């Protein structure tokens, strides 16, 4: 009974599987409570100091990885270690920072009422891992944290007993990474009579970024306002409107033409652009092109003609 591990006041060999959900802000954090009893004789009457040793853990799915930052903290002292930490426990507080606990009076050593409360604190910057190419796939990422309870052998621990023992405890961790898609970098496009002209059309182009986890393929749906499905998009003014053409393509490739409600893709449309939260350089992989017939536009009364375009990106 020199070393006992408990969870929810029940003695266990290993800790229960920990499952995390994808955080909306891209910052994974979690707290896993548990208890440890460390004592120095067969009846667990004498508390013995100890440390915890571990190489930490990386969650993986194939070659996609999520290295976790793992800390362990003793609640009532506030003593904290950050894994990896593999210093062995000699004697005294310097190398054995955690305080043990023996059993309470008239309580069986099989119970954990006198265990000491601990918590594992886990964290990972998932946005940064996506940007660096370390986290590359959707699906379940899992790994097993193994930590060793390394008990001190102190001069005070005399007589028969179990002091100086070691024990390994394992904890399986899981995170389900959803199929992540994001479109970013879009902004208002303004055209005037000073805009470039190509083949009798005022022309404007705009680059943007589409990200999909694993550089997967995607498709884009386009929805303007005020026109029916299958019709050309229109820029509307106070009393009149004018049609415009919109084409979307991968940078360096030929674009495809859209009408209202169209959903289109090409085989080379892949989401290899960084997510917006980790794209300080404004990298782009897609562009859209707007064309308005010059003669029709010049025949309109003076004014502002506008439309709101919604682009919806989805897996392909």
N, C-alpha and C positions, 0 to 999 in steps of 0.2 A: 504493500500500500504506500510505497515511497512517493509515487507520482500518480496523480489522478487528473483526468481531463473531463470536464462537464460542460453540458450545453443545455440550457433551460432546466437546470437543476437535476439533470439525469447524466449519470456517468457514461462516457462513450469511449470507444477506441479511437475513432476519428470524428472530425466535425462534419456536419451535414453539407451537402452540395449547396453552393451559393450561386444563384442565378440573378443576373442583372439585366435591366432593360436599357435600350438605347436612349441616352439623354438628349433632350431637345437642344441643349446648348453645346453639345459636343464634348462636355467635360464629365467623365465618368468618376463618380465617387461612391463609396459604400462603407458601411460599418458592420462588422461581424462580431457579436459579443460571444464570449465563452468564459470558462473558469478553469483555474489550475490549482490543485493542492500539491504542495511540495513539503514533505516531512521526513524526519530522520530516524524513526525507529519503526518496528513492525506494527505498533499500535497507533502510529501517526500522532504521537503526543508532542513531538518536537518539530518546530518549523525549520526548514532549510532553504537557504538562498539558492537562486538558480538564474540561468540566462536562457535565451531562445536563439537558436542558430538556424539560418536558412539562406538559400541562394535566390530567394524570391521566385517569381513565376511569370511566364509569358503565355498568354492565351493565343491559340493558333488554329487556323483552318487551312490546311495545306501549307503554302508558302506565305500566307497572310498572317501577320503577327500583331499582337497587342501586348507589349511589355507593360506590366503593372508596377507602379510604385506601391510597396506594401510596408506599412509601419505597424508595430505592435506596442500597445500602451497598457500599463497597469493602472487601473482607474484610481485607486485610493492614494497612490504615490505620485502619479503623473509621469513616472519613468517611461521613456519611449525609446525604442530602437527602430532603425530603418533597415530593412533587408535590401541587398545581401549583407549579412553580418555573420561571420563564422568564427568569432573569437571564442575560445574555450573557457569554461568556467573553472577558475582556480579556487580562490577563497577570498571572502570579503566582498564589499560592495563594488569595487572597481571593475572586476571582471564578472561578477555575479550580481547584476543590478536589481533583480526582482526579488521581492520578499515572499517567502513561503508562508504556509499556514498549516498548523496541525488541526486535529479534530477538536470540536467543542466537547465539554463534559457531557457524558451520558449519550453521545451520538455515535452510532456505528461508523467505522471508517468507510463503509460502503456508501455512505451518503456524502453529499457535497455542500452541506450548509456552511462549512467553514472554508470552502474554496475561495480563492482570490479572484476578483473580477478583472477580466482583460477584454480588450477589443482589438481586432485587426482593422486597420484603416487602409482602404485600397483606393487608388486613383490612377487615371490615365487621361492625357490630352488627346482625345480621339481625332479632333480636327487636325492637330499637328501630325499625327500618324498617317492620316489620309493624304495630307499634303506631301509628306516625305516619301510616300510610296511604300511604307511599311505595312499599313492596313490596306489591303488591295481587293478583298473579296467580301461579299455578303455571306450570310449563313452563320451557323453557330461556331463560335470560337471558344475553345475550352483549354484548360490546363489544370495541373494539380500542384498546389502549394504544399511543400513538405517542410515542417519546422521541427527542430530537435530541442526538447527540453533537456538542458544540460545542468545537472544538479551539482552543487558544491560539495567538497569534502572538507569540512571545517574541523579544527581542533576541538571545538565544543561538542561535536557529534561523537561522543564516546559511547561505548557499550554496544549491544547488539542493535542492528538497524539496517536501513536500506540506503543511507545517504551515499551520494556519489553516483547514483544511477543516471542513465540517459534513456530518453524515450522519443520516438518519432511519431508525429501526428500529421495526418494528411487532410487536405481540404480541396475538393474539386470545385473549380469556378467556371462559370459559363456566361457568355454574352452573345445574344443573337443580334447580328449586324443585319439590318434590313437592306433591301436593294435601294440604295440612295441615289436620287437624281436631283439635280439643281440646275436652273438656268439663271444666269446673272450677267451683269454688265449692260443690260438694256437701258436706254434713256430716250428722251424725246428727240425726234428728228424734225428739223425745220428746213423747209425749202422756200426759196424766193425766185424771182426772175433773174437773179444773179447765180443761181445754182448751175452746176455743169449740165450740158446738154449732150445727149447721145442718141443718134438715130431719131431725132425729132422729139425726144422725151427729156424732161427735166429728170435728173438722176441724183439719188442720194444712197449712200451705202453706210452700213453700221455693223461693226464687229461685236460679238458677244461670246459668252462662255457657256458650254454645257458640260456638266460633270455627271458621270455615272460610275458608281463603285465597280472596280474591276475593269475599267475602261470599256464597259459593255456598250452594245449598240442601243440607239434610241430613235424615236420618231417624234415629230413635232406637229401639233394641231394648231391651226390659225383661226382666230375668231375676231372679225371686225364688228362694228356696230351699225345697226340700221339697215342691213341687207339680208336677204334670205339665203339659205344654204345653196351653194353652187354658183352664186352670183359673184360678180367682180366687186372688190372693195371700193368704197367711195369716201372722198373727202367732202364734208358737208359744211356749207356756209349758212347765212341767215335765210336765204330763199332758194339757193341753187347748190348743186353738187357736181363733182367731177370724179370719174373713175380713176383708180390707180392700180398698178400692177405691183405685186410683191413676190419676190423670189428669195429663197433661202438655200444656203449651201455651206459646205465645208470650205474653209479658207484654202485657196489653191485649186479647188475643184469647181465643176460647173454646178450652178444652183438649179433648183426646181421651182416651177411656178405654182402659186397657190390661189385658190378661190375660197370664198367663205365656207368655213367648216372643214376644209381639207385636212387630212392627216397623212403626212408623207415622210419618207425616209430614203436614204441611200445606203448601200452596204458599207460605205466608208464613214458613215456618221457614227463615231465612237466618242464616248464621254471622257476623253483624256485630258480635260482641262481641270485645274484645281478647284475645289469648292471655294465659294466666295470668301469664307472666313480665313482662308489661307492663300489668298491670291493678291498679295499687295502689289505685284507688278502689273496687274490687270491683264494677265494672259488670256488669249481668246483662241477659239478653234472653229467658230462659225461666223457667218455674216448674213445679213439680209440686205436686199436691194429694193428700193422704191423707185418706180417710174411713173411719171405723170405726163400725158401728152401735152407738148408745149403749146400747140395751137389752141386746144380746148381750154387750157389753163389761162392763156392770155385773153380769151374771149369772155372770161367771167368778170362780174362786177368786182370792184376792189373790196377786199375784206380778208378775213381769216377763214380758211377751210381746213377742217381737222377730222381726224378719226382716232379712236382708241383701239389699238391692236393688242389682243391677248394671245401669247404663245404658250402652249401647254406642252411640256416635255414628258414623255412616258417611255417605258421600256419597249424595245422592239425585239 
